[in-house]
């Protein structure tokens, strides 16, 4: 994983500012206000995984997602939110997998509703959803 992360870092344009925030995404975005015109959040799926790993309850995670959803239209920063589709496959066998799938699905639905536009990437081709 460390090698993958380092490879991604090396491919980034050196003019990009990279901020790695595994848990407190909202505070991080609020601190960026006035510094940046655009923020690329990559990725919401990992964020949910990190929140689960920090032992937050479903309600605590939902509250953070709701707060991010409200922030989408309150911040002057253009937000590009990257996520993964996890509900189109087989239902996970284990409760933790089903919890993860459900939380990501709820997150995606909530933020897609708040977004101005939504694209689904299929084999590198953007398909407009909204």
For each residue, the residues with C-beta under 8 A, 3 or more apart:
1: 4 5
2: 5 6
3: 6 7
4: 1 7 8
5: 1 2 8 9
6: 2 3 9 10
7: 3 4 10 11
8: 4 5 11 12
9: 5 6 12 18
10: 6 7
11: 7 8
12: 8 9 16 18
13: 16
14:
15:
16: 12 13
17: 36
18: 9 12
19: 28 32
20:
21: 24 25 27 28
22: 46 47 50
23: 47 50 51 54
24: 21 27 28
25: 21 28 29 41 47 64 68
26: 29 30 64 67 68 71
27: 21 24 30 31
28: 19 21 24 25 31 32
29: 25 26 32 33 39 68 71 75 77 79
30: 26 27 33 71 75
31: 27 28 35
32: 19 28 29 35 36 39 77
33: 29 30 75 76 77
34:
35: 31 32
36: 17 32 39 77
37: 76 77 78
38: 77 78 79 80
39: 29 32 36 77 78 79 80
40: 80 82
41: 25 44 47 79 80 81 82
42: 82
43: 46 47 82 83 84
44: 41 47 48 81 82 83 104 107 108 111
45: 48 49 83 84 86 104
46: 22 43 49 50
47: 22 23 25 41 43 44 50 51
48: 44 45 51 52 61 100 103 104 107
49: 45 46 52 53 100
50: 22 23 46 47 53 54
51: 23 47 48 54 56 60 61 64
52: 48 49 55 56 61 96 99 100 103
53: 49 50
54: 23 50 51
55: 52
56: 51 52 60 61 64
57: 60 61
58: 61 62 99 103
59: 62 63
60: 51 56 57 63 64
61: 48 51 52 56 57 58 64 65 103 107
62: 58 59 65 66 103 106
63: 59 60 66 67
64: 25 26 51 56 60 61 67 68
65: 61 62 68 69 106 107 110 111
66: 62 63 69 70 110
67: 26 63 64 70 71
68: 25 26 29 64 65 71 72 111
69: 65 66 72 110 111 113 114
70: 66 67 73 74 114
71: 26 29 30 67 68 74 75
72: 68 69 75 79 111 114 115
73: 70 114
74: 70 71
75: 29 30 33 71 72 79
76: 33 37
77: 29 32 33 36 37 38 39
78: 37 38 39
79: 29 38 39 41 72 75
80: 38 39 40 41
81: 41 44 111 115
82: 40 41 42 43 44
83: 43 44 45 104 107 108 111
84: 43 45 104
85: 88 108 120
86: 45 89 100 101 104 105
87: 101 104 105
88: 85
89: 86
90:
91: 98 101
92: 96 97 98 100 101
93: 97
94: 97 98
95: 98 99
96: 52 92 99 100
97: 92 93 94 100 101
98: 91 92 94 95 101 102
99: 52 58 95 96 102 103
100: 48 49 52 86 92 96 97 103 104
101: 86 87 91 92 97 98 104 105
102: 98 99 105 106
103: 48 52 58 61 62 99 100 106 107
104: 44 45 48 83 84 86 87 100 101 107 108
105: 86 87 101 102 108 109
106: 62 65 102 103 109 110
107: 44 48 61 65 83 103 104 110 111
108: 44 83 85 104 105 111 112
109: 105 106 112 113
110: 65 66 69 106 107 113 114
111: 44 65 68 69 72 81 83 107 108 114 115
112: 108 109 115 118 129 130
113: 69 109 110
114: 69 70 72 73 110 111
115: 72 81 111 112 118 130
116:
117: 128 130
118: 112 115 128 129 130
119: 126 127 128 129
120: 85 126 127 129
121: 124 125 126 127
122: 125 127
123:
124: 121
125: 121 122
126: 119 120 121
127: 119 120 121 122
128: 117 118 119
129: 112 118 119 120
130: 112 115 117 118
